[in-house]
Amino acid sequence: MSRYGAAVRYIANNINQKIVELLYHQEDLSKPMAEFVGECVKNQGEKISTEIISDLTNQIYHSDSSHESIGIRNIAKFMSKLSKQVPKTVYHNISNLMGFFDCDNYMLRISLIKIL
């Protein structure tokens, strides 16, 4: 593992970035992507979902995402479905998600209320 550790981390980081990118740009992938991430969590552990949630929240907080309604809607659907798939994982990351209450977009606030 020490020989390939850097390559594995690079691949995992690219996968997380691709999932976030797909959630922002592909309208119909939010629910299947949540199911995929849920299955990964059940089989491999919480690390992938924690990183994806962290990437999503960082991207929302550090960019002006109020005009990207499709991406925000997809993220709201993704988070709602993921909370049904793996509620324990989402509960562990609830501190990251609480900032959704401060966002301008109401879809994120409603999604967080549904999750809670």
Buried (B, 14 or more C-beta within 10 A) or exposed (E): EEEEEEEEEEEEEEBBBEBBEBBBEBEEBBBEBBBBBBEBBEEEEBEBBBBBBBBBBEBBEEEEBEEBEEBBBBBBBBBBBBBEBBEEBBEBBEEBBEEBEEBEBEBBBEBBEEBE
